[in-house]
Amino acid sequence: MACRADGASWGHCASRGISTAAVSAVLNPIDVVKTRRQVGIPRTAIQEALVAWREKGAWRGLWRPGLTASLVREMLYSGCTKGLYPLARDLVPPTDAEPGLGHRAAAAALTGLGGSLCANGPDVVKVRLFAEPGRYAGFISAATEISAKEGFVSGLLLR
């Protein structure tokens, strides 16, 4: 069911975002360790997980860093891509034809672009919170500082 302006199916868009955010919350420790490895921490994934666990505990060391940013990112990205796809699919083809592969690909590209644009800012914040967990007090402070120092568009949207 597509998301319509009359609100008849906004719940379906929200449910798609919430379901993906729930999975992201459960898997956040893996994302934290993976991202830290990608930004150059010179330990194996297992070593990084053990160090974070020993120094700060499971919650503060592995689950908490960037959790809000992960949830916001997934809500926006999945809500747009999965929730708005049926609407885009129905808008792309001629009204008298069943959507073909090209029409479906165009709809997927449109919703993917929209989801990426919406989620890029929270994704930048998430990576910063994962890589430097003590630098920012949380999601809002990180987004505010990045926007102030690097610009809203260049710092958060067009990375």
Secondary structure, DSSP 8 states (H G I E B T S, - for coil): ----TTSTTHHHHHHHHHHHHHHHHHHHHHHHHHHHHHTT-SS-HHHHHHHHHHHHHHIIIIISTTHHHHHHHHHHHHHHHHHHHHHHHHHSS-TTS---HHHHHHHHHHHHHHHHHHHHHHHHHHHHHHH-TTT-SSHHHHHHHHHHHH-IIIIII--
